Amino acid sequence: MAKSKLKTAFEKAVAESKQLPERPDNKTLLQIYALYKQATEGDNGGKRPGFTDMVGRAKHDAWAALAGKSADEAMQEYVDLIESLK
């Protein structure tokens, strides 16, 4: 997919992610978050939150698991995931 087409599809999927017919489960929500962060910011370089911040740690770990994935790959996977949830 051409860069501009992929970016447009990604932006559309981001908008659609806020209007899904039902709320995805937590594992899927983490994947959506991680793919979005990888697509828009690249590898997670932040410090892992402390053990009292369970949500922060889960988000950090999900994003860190995608290290090395290109922005284009992450965008395409994000688009595919949102499409599968509609």
N, C-alpha and C positions, 0 to 999 in steps of 0.2 A: 504494500500500500504506500502511495506517495506520502511524503512527510506532511504536507498541508492537509491531505485527506485524513491521515491518521490523527493529526491534531484536532481537526474538526470533529471526527468521530469520538475522540476522547472527551472533548468539551461537551458534546451532546450526551455522552454516557454519564459524565459527572452530574449534569443537570437531571438526567433520568434517575440517577441513583437516589435522589431526594424524593422521588415520586413512585417508588416501587409499590406494587399492590400490597405486599406485606413485608414486615421487618425481617431481614435475614437473621439467621442465628449468629451467635457471637463469633464463631470461627470464620464465617463468611464475612462478617463485618470487619474483622481483623485483616482478612485478605484484601478487602476493598481498600481499607486504610493503607496497608503496606504497599500495594500496587500504586496507589495515588501518590504516596510520598516518594517512592522510587522513581516514578515517571516525572515528577515535578522537581525533586530535589537531589536525586541520585542516591548513592550509598549513605546509609545512616552513620554519621560520625559522632553522634551525641553520646553522652554518658548514660549508662543504664540506670534507671531510677531505683531507689532503695526498695527493700522488700515490703515496706508498708504501702507502697503504691502499686497494687496488683494490676490495675488497668494500664498504668503507664509502662510497667514492665512487659506486659503482654503485647502492647502496641510496639514497643521498642524491639522486642524479640522477633515479632512478625516482620517488621521492616528490615531488621538486620539479616534475616534469613534470605532476603532477596539481593544481598550484596553481589555486585558484579553484573547484575541484569541491566541491559541498556534501557534508556528511557523509552525507546521505541517498542522494545519487547514488553515492558511494563504497561505502556499505554494500550497495546494490542490485547494483552491479557485482561486488563481492566475492562476494556470495551466488551470482550467476549464474556467476561463474568457478569457484567450488568445485563447484557443481552439474555443470558441464561436465566436471570432472575425475573425477567419481565413476564 
